[in-house]
């Protein structure tokens, strides 16, 4: 068997510039996601954290792509909460938001992180704000840091 090298990004955000795009819809949940993401970014040494609010999760990909393409950030984190019981068009909003965030990352080559909760009800959302499912805002920040670090190691 041949030898291979395995790499994974580090969790040191020293000097990183990160934008966080946050949906106002379901503000009580998204504000908690934001708190978790900011907490981790500051703790890990991010140099610059910029927060931009958008009306809802569906609007996040456009702003994320513009930021990612600007050259002013190393990563963009998108935070939102799409709750099935609160929107009749849950599948469309959740699916198109995910696709748009993916497209923003692939089109720009900059990590654009999907930190959008897609849940059935508010209880499931709360479970993802430090409950039994962890804190998804913190996880999104760790993902951004790791991806920036990993991409810096690649040719």
Z-matrix of the N, CA and C atoms (Angstrom, degrees):
N
C 1 1.458
C 2 1.519 1 109.36
N 3 1.305 2 116.16 1 139.33
C 4 1.457 3 121.24 2 178.73
C 5 1.513 4 111.42 3 -76.36
N 6 1.322 5 114.26 4 160.40
C 7 1.459 6 118.93 5 177.19
C 8 1.526 7 109.32 6 -86.42
N 9 1.302 8 115.53 7 153.11
C 10 1.453 9 120.46 8 176.90
C 11 1.520 10 108.48 9 -144.54
N 12 1.287 11 115.28 10 158.49
C 13 1.466 12 120.96 11 177.57
C 14 1.522 13 108.30 12 -109.75
N 15 1.307 14 115.64 13 134.79
C 16 1.455 15 120.79 14 176.55
C 17 1.524 16 108.43 15 -107.12
N 18 1.300 17 116.28 16 138.47
C 19 1.465 18 120.92 17 178.37
C 20 1.515 19 109.58 18 -129.91
N 21 1.295 20 113.67 19 148.20
C 22 1.457 21 120.18 20 168.22
C 23 1.510 22 106.24 21 -146.20
N 24 1.294 23 115.83 22 150.39
C 25 1.454 24 119.80 23 -177.11
C 26 1.516 25 112.05 24 -69.11
N 27 1.312 26 114.70 25 155.28
C 28 1.458 27 121.80 26 177.43
C 29 1.527 28 109.83 27 -86.20
N 30 1.319 29 116.10 28 165.80
C 31 1.462 30 120.17 29 -179.25
C 32 1.524 31 112.03 30 -107.39
N 33 1.317 32 115.60 31 35.66
C 34 1.461 33 122.44 32 177.26
C 35 1.525 34 107.74 33 -106.78
N 36 1.309 35 116.81 34 115.84
C 37 1.461 36 121.21 35 -176.43
C 38 1.529 37 112.80 36 -96.57
N 39 1.323 38 117.35 37 12.89
C 40 1.460 39 120.70 38 -176.92
C 41 1.523 40 110.83 39 -51.48
N 42 1.325 41 115.31 40 123.69
C 43 1.456 42 121.36 41 177.64
C 44 1.517 43 115.32 42 81.64
N 45 1.312 44 119.28 43 -6.16
C 46 1.468 45 121.00 44 -177.80
C 47 1.522 46 111.53 45 -72.72
N 48 1.330 47 114.04 46 144.60
C 49 1.464 48 122.36 47 176.31
C 50 1.528 49 106.56 48 -111.05
N 51 1.313 50 116.24 49 118.76
C 52 1.464 51 121.18 50 -174.52
C 53 1.518 52 110.05 51 -127.75
N 54 1.318 53 115.66 52 134.33
C 55 1.462 54 121.13 53 172.24
C 56 1.531 55 107.64 54 -105.77
N 57 1.316 56 115.18 55 142.38
C 58 1.463 57 121.13 56 176.42
C 59 1.520 58 107.29 57 -120.27
N 60 1.331 59 115.76 58 120.68
C 61 1.460 60 122.04 59 177.75
C 62 1.523 61 106.23 60 -101.43
N 63 1.327 62 116.36 61 120.51
C 64 1.459 63 121.41 62 -172.96
C 65 1.523 64 110.75 63 -121.51
N 66 1.323 65 116.40 64 131.55
C 67 1.462 66 121.59 65 176.56
C 68 1.524 67 110.18 66 -78.89
N 69 1.346 68 116.62 67 134.61
C 70 1.462 69 120.95 68 175.34
C 71 1.522 70 111.91 69 -74.99
N 72 1.337 71 117.51 70 -30.70
C 73 1.469 72 120.44 71 -179.84
C 74 1.528 73 108.24 72 -60.20
N 75 1.311 74 117.56 73 133.62
C 76 1.471 75 123.72 74 -172.69
C 77 1.531 76 109.91 75 62.03
N 78 1.323 77 115.13 76 45.44
C 79 1.458 78 123.27 77 -174.36
C 80 1.531 79 113.55 78 -52.99
N 81 1.321 80 117.76 79 -38.07
C 82 1.468 81 119.35 80 -178.92
C 83 1.527 82 110.74 81 -59.71
N 84 1.305 83 117.21 82 -33.74
C 85 1.469 84 121.92 83 179.85
C 86 1.523 85 110.47 84 -83.22
N 87 1.318 86 116.64 85 -45.76
C 88 1.473 87 118.98 86 -175.67
C 89 1.528 88 111.58 87 -68.12
N 90 1.322 89 117.61 88 -31.66
C 91 1.468 90 119.87 89 176.81
C 92 1.529 91 110.41 90 -64.16
N 93 1.318 92 116.96 91 -37.00
C 94 1.470 93 120.88 92 176.50
C 95 1.522 94 111.33 93 -68.21
N 96 1.337 95 116.98 94 -39.57
C 97 1.464 96 120.12 95 175.18
C 98 1.528 97 109.83 96 -59.44
N 99 1.333 98 115.34 97 -45.09
C 100 1.459 99 120.87 98 179.51
C 101 1.523 100 111.28 99 -60.84
N 102 1.323 101 117.42 100 -45.35
C 103 1.469 102 120.63 101 179.06
C 104 1.528 103 110.75 102 -55.69
N 105 1.323 104 116.35 103 -44.69
C 106 1.469 105 120.19 104 -179.38
C 107 1.517 106 112.08 105 -65.26
N 108 1.328 107 116.60 106 -43.80
C 109 1.468 108 120.20 107 -179.77
C 110 1.522 109 110.62 108 -64.10
N 111 1.324 110 117.10 109 -46.13
C 112 1.471 111 119.95 110 180.00
C 113 1.524 112 111.33 111 -63.32
N 114 1.309 113 116.61 112 -39.99
C 115 1.465 114 121.04 113 180.00
C 116 1.531 115 110.43 114 -56.52
N 117 1.332 116 116.58 115 -47.57
C 118 1.462 117 121.14 116 -178.17
C 119 1.520 118 111.03 117 -69.28
N 120 1.321 119 118.10 118 -44.59
C 121 1.460 120 120.41 119 -179.02
C 122 1.524 121 111.38 120 -60.00
N 123 1.319 122 117.30 121 -43.53
C 124 1.463 123 120.07 122 179.54
C 125 1.529 124 110.92 123 -68.92
N 126 1.325 125 116.58 124 -42.04
C 127 1.468 126 121.00 125 179.68
C 128 1.525 127 111.09 126 -61.70
N 129 1.327 128 117.35 127 -34.91
C 130 1.461 129 122.01 128 -177.24
C 131 1.526 130 112.35 129 -90.12
N 132 1.331 131 118.10 130 2.61
C 133 1.454 132 121.24 131 170.19
C 134 1.520 133 117.41 132 93.22
N 135 1.321 134 118.37 133 20.42
C 136 1.467 135 119.81 134 178.67
C 137 1.531 136 109.78 135 -57.46
N 138 1.331 137 115.92 136 138.04
C 139 1.462 138 121.12 137 -177.00
C 140 1.521 139 111.77 138 -78.11
N 141 1.329 140 116.36 139 -35.83
C 142 1.457 141 120.22 140 -174.13
C 143 1.520 142 108.46 141 -147.20
N 144 1.323 143 116.06 142 125.11
C 145 1.464 144 121.47 143 177.10
C 146 1.527 145 106.58 144 -125.42
N 147 1.314 146 115.16 145 118.91
C 148 1.467 147 122.12 146 -178.74
C 149 1.522 148 108.44 147 -113.18
N 150 1.330 149 117.79 148 130.98
C 151 1.464 150 122.83 149 -179.25
C 152 1.520 151 109.32 150 -111.77
N 153 1.334 152 115.38 151 129.41
C 154 1.462 153 121.62 152 176.48
C 155 1.523 154 108.12 153 -126.29
N 156 1.319 155 116.39 154 132.93
C 157 1.461 156 121.97 155 179.94
C 158 1.519 157 109.40 156 -99.67
N 159 1.327 158 115.78 157 139.29
C 160 1.466 159 122.77 158 174.96
C 161 1.526 160 107.71 159 -125.17
N 162 1.341 161 117.98 160 161.62
C 163 1.467 162 119.37 161 -177.07
C 164 1.532 163 114.06 162 -57.84
N 165 1.330 164 116.86 163 -47.31
C 166 1.458 165 120.18 164 -178.27
C 167 1.515 166 110.35 165 -149.68
N 168 1.324 167 116.02 166 176.34
C 169 1.467 168 121.46 167 -178.55
C 170 1.528 169 111.28 168 -59.97
N 171 1.306 170 116.88 169 -35.04
C 172 1.467 171 121.49 170 -177.58
C 173 1.529 172 111.85 171 -60.51
N 174 1.325 173 117.58 172 -30.41
C 175 1.459 174 122.02 173 -178.97
C 176 1.528 175 113.16 174 -84.14
N 177 1.299 176 117.90 175 -12.08
C 178 1.469 177 121.23 176 -175.65
C 179 1.529 178 114.47 177 -62.46
N 180 1.335 179 120.40 178 -42.23
C 181 1.468 180 118.82 179 -175.79
C 182 1.530 181 114.86 180 -59.01
N 183 1.309 182 118.46 181 -37.90
C 184 1.466 183 120.35 182 -179.26
C 185 1.528 184 110.49 183 -64.28
N 186 1.313 185 116.89 184 -46.77
C 187 1.461 186 121.30 185 179.35
C 188 1.532 187 109.61 186 -65.66
N 189 1.331 188 116.17 187 -41.02
C 190 1.465 189 120.21 188 179.04
C 191 1.522 190 111.35 189 -61.29
N 192 1.326 191 117.27 190 -43.50
C 193 1.460 192 120.49 191 -179.49
C 194 1.519 193 110.76 192 -64.90
N 195 1.321 194 117.11 193 -42.76
C 196 1.470 195 120.43 194 179.39
C 197 1.527 196 110.06 195 -60.54
N 198 1.319 197 116.35 196 -44.59
C 199 1.470 198 120.14 197 179.25
C 200 1.525 199 111.14 198 -64.85
N 201 1.323 200 116.82 199 -45.79
C 202 1.462 201 120.97 200 -178.15
C 203 1.521 202 111.02 201 -61.85
N 204 1.319 203 117.26 202 -37.04
C 205 1.459 204 121.69 203 -178.72
C 206 1.525 205 112.65 204 -78.42
N 207 1.319 206 117.97 205 -11.99
C 208 1.464 207 121.78 206 -173.30
C 209 1.524 208 113.98 207 -74.27
N 210 1.321 209 117.15 208 -21.35
C 211 1.457 210 120.11 209 -175.42
C 212 1.520 211 113.16 210 80.56
N 213 1.324 212 117.26 211 2.63
C 214 1.465 213 120.65 212 -176.69
C 215 1.526 214 113.56 213 -96.10
N 216 1.339 215 117.40 214 -5.02
C 217 1.462 216 120.68 215 -179.32
C 218 1.521 217 110.39 216 -135.38
N 219 1.324 218 114.57 217 154.08
C 220 1.463 219 121.24 218 175.48
C 221 1.519 220 111.30 219 -91.01
N 222 1.327 221 116.95 220 -24.03
C 223 1.467 222 122.08 221 179.57
C 224 1.518 223 109.31 222 -158.11
N 225 1.332 224 114.34 223 157.20
C 226 1.463 225 121.82 224 174.87
C 227 1.525 226 107.00 225 -127.25
N 228 1.313 227 115.79 226 132.40
C 229 1.461 228 121.46 227 175.83
C 230 1.524 229 107.64 228 -110.24
N 231 1.327 230 117.07 229 126.48
C 232 1.466 231 121.72 230 176.69
C 233 1.521 232 108.86 231 -103.05
N 234 1.325 233 116.57 232 125.03
C 235 1.461 234 122.13 233 -179.61
C 236 1.525 235 109.53 234 -121.28
N 237 1.313 236 115.37 235 136.42
C 238 1.451 237 120.41 236 178.50
C 239 1.520 238 109.76 237 -168.64
N 240 1.321 239 115.17 238 177.44
C 241 1.461 240 120.86 239 178.19
C 242 1.527 241 108.30 240 -145.04
N 243 1.323 242 115.12 241 114.66
C 244 1.460 243 121.32 242 176.12
C 245 1.525 244 105.90 243 -110.03
N 246 1.326 245 115.69 244 115.14
C 247 1.465 246 121.66 245 -174.22
C 248 1.520 247 108.79 246 -111.70
N 249 1.320 248 115.68 247 120.12
C 250 1.465 249 121.54 248 -175.78
C 251 1.525 250 112.12 249 -51.51
N 252 1.301 251 117.18 250 -45.21
C 253 1.458 252 120.85 251 -176.44
C 254 1.517 253 114.19 252 -69.44
N 255 1.343 254 117.55 253 -10.79
C 256 1.452 255 120.22 254 -176.80
C 257 1.517 256 113.45 255 -111.13
N 258 1.325 257 117.00 256 -0.29
C 259 1.461 258 119.06 257 177.58
C 260 1.525 259 109.59 258 -143.48
N 261 1.305 260 115.55 259 127.91
C 262 1.467 261 120.33 260 -178.90
C 263 1.517 262 111.35 261 -70.54
N 264 1.307 263 117.82 262 -19.94
C 265 1.460 264 121.20 263 -177.46
C 266 1.539 265 110.97 264 -111.69
N 267 1.321 266 115.88 265 39.82
C 268 1.469 267 123.75 266 -177.73
C 269 1.524 268 112.98 267 -48.61
N 270 1.329 269 117.27 268 -50.89
C 271 1.465 270 120.83 269 -175.23
C 272 1.522 271 111.75 270 -61.22
N 273 1.329 272 116.37 271 -40.96
C 274 1.462 273 119.57 272 179.93
C 275 1.522 274 111.34 273 -66.12
N 276 1.316 275 116.38 274 -47.68
C 277 1.465 276 120.10 275 -178.17
C 278 1.528 277 110.20 276 -64.01
N 279 1.321 278 117.30 277 -49.39
C 280 1.463 279 120.45 278 -178.18
C 281 1.526 280 111.40 279 -63.38
N 282 1.319 281 116.75 280 -46.91
C 283 1.466 282 120.67 281 -177.07
C 284 1.511 283 113.22 282 -65.94
N 285 1.315 284 116.80 283 -45.96
C 286 1.465 285 120.04 284 -178.74
C 287 1.528 286 111.81 285 -70.68
N 288 1.324 287 116.91 286 -32.61
C 289 1.463 288 119.95 287 176.06
C 290 1.521 289 109.96 288 -64.59
N 291 1.321 290 116.80 289 -46.23
C 292 1.471 291 121.04 290 178.80
C 293 1.524 292 110.74 291 -61.67
N 294 1.329 293 116.70 292 -44.97
C 295 1.465 294 120.25 293 -179.72
C 296 1.525 295 111.36 294 -63.99
N 297 1.314 296 117.06 295 -40.31
C 298 1.459 297 120.82 296 -179.91
C 299 1.516 298 112.73 297 -66.69
N 300 1.324 299 116.45 298 -39.36
C 301 1.464 300 120.47 299 178.13
C 302 1.530 301 109.84 300 -65.97
N 303 1.323 302 116.38 301 -42.19
C 304 1.465 303 120.39 302 176.98
C 305 1.524 304 110.54 303 -61.19
N 306 1.312 305 116.37 304 -45.79
C 307 1.464 306 120.53 305 -179.25
C 308 1.521 307 111.36 306 -61.73
N 309 1.335 308 117.30 307 -40.46
C 310 1.467 309 120.59 308 179.06
C 311 1.523 310 110.57 309 -59.48
N 312 1.318 311 117.08 310 -42.13
C 313 1.473 312 120.67 311 179.32
C 314 1.519 313 110.94 312 -67.64
N 315 1.310 314 117.07 313 -47.60
C 316 1.465 315 120.25 314 -177.00
C 317 1.519 316 112.01 315 -67.57
N 318 1.327 317 118.01 316 -37.20
C 319 1.458 318 121.30 317 -179.39
C 320 1.525 319 112.75 318 -70.62
N 321 1.326 320 117.11 319 -28.96
C 322 1.462 321 120.23 320 -174.31
C 323 1.525 322 113.83 321 -106.26
N 324 1.327 323 117.89 322 -20.98
C 325 1.458 324 120.85 323 -175.81
C 326 1.517 325 113.20 324 76.57
N 327 1.316 326 116.72 325 10.47
C 328 1.469 327 123.05 326 179.23
C 329 1.528 328 107.69 327 -106.49
N 330 1.327 329 118.91 328 136.85
C 331 1.460 330 119.36 329 176.54
C 332 1.528 331 111.34 330 -59.26
N 333 1.327 332 115.73 331 122.48
C 334 1.458 333 122.43 332 173.54
C 335 1.521 334 104.67 333 -121.39
N 336 1.312 335 115.85 334 111.48
C 337 1.460 336 122.32 335 -166.83
C 338 1.528 337 111.26 336 -94.78
N 339 1.323 338 114.57 337 133.41
C 340 1.468 339 122.36 338 178.62
C 341 1.525 340 109.36 339 -85.84
N 342 1.324 341 115.99 340 98.82
C 343 1.461 342 121.90 341 177.32
C 344 1.518 343 109.87 342 -114.93
N 345 1.320 344 115.66 343 38.37
C 346 1.465 345 121.49 344 -177.69
C 347 1.526 346 108.32 345 -101.33
N 348 1.317 347 116.09 346 120.74
C 349 1.460 348 119.88 347 176.02
C 350 1.518 349 108.62 348 -73.71
N 351 1.314 350 116.58 349 133.71
C 352 1.469 351 122.31 350 173.53
C 353 1.520 352 105.66 351 -125.35
N 354 1.319 353 115.11 352 97.89
C 355 1.458 354 121.54 353 -169.90
C 356 1.523 355 111.02 354 -130.13
N 357 1.316 356 114.52 355 164.72
C 358 1.462 357 120.17 356 179.56
C 359 1.518 358 113.36 357 -80.26
N 360 1.337 359 117.40 358 -31.90
C 361 1.465 360 120.17 359 -176.19
C 362 1.528 361 110.26 360 -154.81
N 363 1.321 362 115.28 361 173.76
C 364 1.457 363 121.26 362 -177.13
C 365 1.522 364 112.40 363 -66.25
N 366 1.310 365 117.43 364 -30.40
C 367 1.469 366 119.85 365 177.81
C 368 1.528 367 110.34 366 -62.53
N 369 1.324 368 116.78 367 -43.73
C 370 1.464 369 119.99 368 177.02
C 371 1.524 370 110.62 369 -62.64
N 372 1.314 371 117.17 370 -36.81
C 373 1.467 372 120.01 371 177.27
C 374 1.521 373 110.17 372 -63.56
N 375 1.332 374 117.13 373 -45.74
C 376 1.466 375 120.60 374 179.93
C 377 1.527 376 111.46 375 -61.88
N 378 1.338 377 116.87 376 -35.10
C 379 1.466 378 120.25 377 177.41
C 380 1.528 379 111.57 378 -62.07
N 381 1.322 380 117.00 379 -20.84
C 382 1.471 381 122.08 380 -178.22
C 383 1.524 382 112.30 381 -100.97
N 384 1.325 383 116.10 382 12.23
C 385 1.465 384 121.64 383 178.26
C 386 1.527 385 110.62 384 -115.94
N 387 1.307 386 114.81 385 38.15
C 388 1.454 387 119.69 386 -179.88
C 389 1.515 388 112.78 387 109.13
N 390 1.325 389 116.57 388 4.54
C 391 1.461 390 120.84 389 178.29
C 392 1.516 391 110.83 390 -88.96
N 393 1.326 392 115.57 391 -146.56
C 394 1.466 393 120.23 392 -173.33
C 395 1.523 394 113.71 393 -68.24
N 396 1.325 395 118.54 394 -12.88
C 397 1.469 396 121.95 395 178.35
C 398 1.525 397 112.33 396 -102.65
N 399 1.331 398 117.60 397 12.16
C 400 1.461 399 120.40 398 -179.10
C 401 1.517 400 111.65 399 82.49
N 402 1.321 401 115.85 400 -170.51
C 403 1.467 402 120.47 401 179.30
C 404 1.520 403 107.84 402 -114.24
N 405 1.332 404 116.80 403 108.12
C 406 1.459 405 121.66 404 -173.50
C 407 1.529 406 112.82 405 -70.54
N 408 1.315 407 118.84 406 -24.41
C 409 1.461 408 120.60 407 174.17
C 410 1.522 409 110.91 408 -67.87
N 411 1.332 410 115.97 409 -43.76
C 412 1.464 411 120.98 410 176.36
C 413 1.525 412 110.02 411 -62.79
N 414 1.330 413 116.84 412 -44.56
C 415 1.463 414 120.82 413 -179.37
C 416 1.529 415 111.21 414 -61.08
N 417 1.329 416 117.30 415 -38.96
C 418 1.462 417 120.59 416 179.02
C 419 1.525 418 110.40 417 -63.59
N 420 1.325 419 117.28 418 -39.34
C 421 1.461 420 120.88 419 178.42
C 422 1.527 421 110.73 420 -65.90
N 423 1.323 422 117.24 421 -45.51
C 424 1.463 423 120.25 422 177.62
C 425 1.534 424 110.87 423 -60.36
N 426 1.325 425 116.82 424 -39.77
C 427 1.463 426 120.85 425 178.79
C 428 1.525 427 110.44 426 -62.61
N 429 1.323 428 117.37 427 -44.44
C 430 1.465 429 121.17 428 179.11
C 431 1.525 430 110.75 429 -60.13
N 432 1.313 431 116.95 430 -47.40
C 433 1.469 432 121.55 431 -179.32
C 434 1.525 433 110.45 432 -60.36
N 435 1.322 434 116.20 433 -47.17
C 436 1.460 435 120.05 434 -178.94
C 437 1.523 436 111.99 435 -63.37
N 438 1.324 437 117.06 436 -41.41
C 439 1.468 438 120.24 437 -178.92
C 440 1.523 439 111.98 438 -67.52
N 441 1.319 440 118.19 439 -41.27
C 442 1.468 441 120.37 440 177.05
C 443 1.518 442 109.33 441 -60.98
N 444 1.316 443 116.09 442 -46.38
C 445 1.465 444 121.01 443 179.99
C 446 1.519 445 111.55 444 -60.73
N 447 1.309 446 117.31 445 -45.65
C 448 1.464 447 121.64 446 -179.52
C 449 1.527 448 111.21 447 -64.12
N 450 1.314 449 116.77 448 -46.07
C 451 1.468 450 119.82 449 -179.20
C 452 1.530 451 111.82 450 -63.40
N 453 1.324 452 117.30 451 -31.56
C 454 1.466 453 120.42 452 177.21
C 455 1.523 454 111.72 453 -65.30
N 456 1.323 455 116.92 454 -25.47
C 457 1.461 456 121.29 455 179.95
C 458 1.536 457 112.53 456 -83.99
N 459 1.310 458 117.39 457 -16.27
C 460 1.452 459 120.70 458 -175.44
C 461 1.530 460 111.49 459 -88.81
N 462 1.330 461 116.14 460 152.83
C 463 1.466 462 118.87 461 177.53
C 464 1.523 463 111.63 462 -69.82
